[in-house]
Amino acid sequence: MLSTIARDLANCDPAFRRVLAKVIGEDNTLKTTPDVMRQWKKLLLEPLSKVSGRVVGKVVLVIDALDENGADSSRKHILSALASTEAASLPSNFRILLTSRPLSDITRALGNAQHVKVASLDDVSTVFAERDIRLYVPNELGARGDIGNREIDKITRRPFPVTGR
């Protein structure tokens, strides 16, 4: 995952690309190493610290569905990297958006990190959820012909179970 993030960042910023190419040129094994902490430091943190000035623009690294990334043990190193003080010292134009169910290992690792802001979709107003459902259902199911306003109202007001607790 981190090698892909580094590559994508290099594709967007020429200065980062040059520094990353030099780092990989000095150690070609970085392209394929399974060592997450080594990737974190060598492919992201070191190149970012060596870029004169800073990476241009706002950067959002998206890690979607971390909870679906295998067992607790497979997430351990990425959680360690994200909770580290090094992650807190990323350039000010960097943000990491991580989505996940609140599994115990994820909550434990990130819950006390000062640089992590936790937001739960359970806290989102039902008004917004109903609006989104009203937009989604006709687009996805409206062509069937048997879904009208009454059915959409029923679907919108239906209580959905909250998972991941």
N, C-alpha and C positions, 0 to 999 in steps of 0.2 A: 504494500500500500504506500509506504513512504517513498519508495523509488519512483512510483508513478506520480506522486505529488511533486517530487523534485523535478522530474522530467517535464511535467505540465507547467511548472513555474519557470523552468528554463526556456520553454517555448514562448513564454509571455514577456520575459525580461532578458535582454541581451547581456547585461552586466552579470546577472546571476548565471546565465548560460556559460559565460567564459570561466567564471570561478568554479562552477560545478564540473566543467570539462577538465579543468586542471586537477581538481580533487580526484576525479575518476581516473584520469591519466596516471596519477601517482599510485592509485590502488584500484585496479580493474575489478577486483572481487566485490567491490561495493555494489555493482549492478545486480548481483544475484544473491548476495548474502541474506540468509534468513534472520540474522541478528538485528532485531528491531531497534535496540538501543544504539547500535553502531550506525544503522541507517539514519536514525534521528539526528545523531551528532554530526556524522560525516556528510550526509547528503542534504541536510537542511540547516542545522544550526551553524556549522562552520562556514559554509558558503554565504549564508546571510550575514555573518559577522565580518566577512571579508569584502563584501560588495561595498565599493566606495559610494558614499551617500546611502541610498536605500533603494529597495525595490520600488519601482514607480507604481503608483496607484494603490487602491485598496485591494487587499487579498483576503479572500475567505476560503479556508480549507474546509471542505465538507466531508465528514465521516458519517455516513448514513448507516443506521441499523447496526451499531457496534455490538449490541446484544445478540445478534445473529451470527457473530463471528466465532463460532465454535464454543468450546468449554471455557470456564474461568481461566484456566492455565494459558490458553492461547491469547487471551486479552491482557494478561498480566503485564507484559512489557509495554504495550502501547498505552495502557492506563498509567503506568509508571512514568512514561515520557510526558504524557499530557498533564499529569499532576505535578511535574517537576518545576523547580524554580526556573529552570531554563525555558520552559514553555511560557512562564510568566514574563520572561524578558525578551520575547519575540518583539520584532519592531512594532511600533504603535499602529501601523497601518495593517497589521495582521489580526485576523480573528479566526478561531476554529469553531465551526458549528458541528456539534456531535449530536446525533439522534440515537435514542436507545430507550428501551423499557428500563425502569429503575431496578435492575438486578443488584443483588447485594454487593458483588465485587465492584461493580461500576460506581454505585453509591458510596461505598467505603473509600474507594480510591480518589474520587473527585469531589466528594461532599465537603471536605474540609479545606480544599485548595482555595486560597484567597482570590486567585485570578479566574476562578470558574464561576460562572453565573448559571444557576439551574432554573429552568422553567418547565413546568409541567403542562401538558395539553389538557389535563384534567381541570386546570384552572381557567381555561378559555371559556368565555361566556357562551352559554347555550344559544344565545341570539346569533353569534357568528357561526356556530356549528349548524344551526337550522338554515341560515342563509346559504352556506356552502352546500348543504345537502339539497336544498331547493334548486341550486344551479346545476349540481352534478346529475341528479336523477333524470331530469328531462333529456339532458345531452346523452346520457349513456343508455337509458331505457325507453325514452320517448318514442323511438321509431317502432316499437313493438305494437303500438296502437291500443293496447289494453291498459296503458298507464296514463291516467288523467290527473286532474288537479286533486280529486278526492284521494287517490292512491298516493300521490306525492305528499299530501297532508299527513296521511297515516304513517308513511315512512319517516317523514321529518320529525314527527312527535314521538316516535317509538323510542323507548329508552334502550340504549345500547349498553351492554355490560362493559365495565372497565376492566382491562386485563393488565397483567404485570404487577399486581400488588401482592 
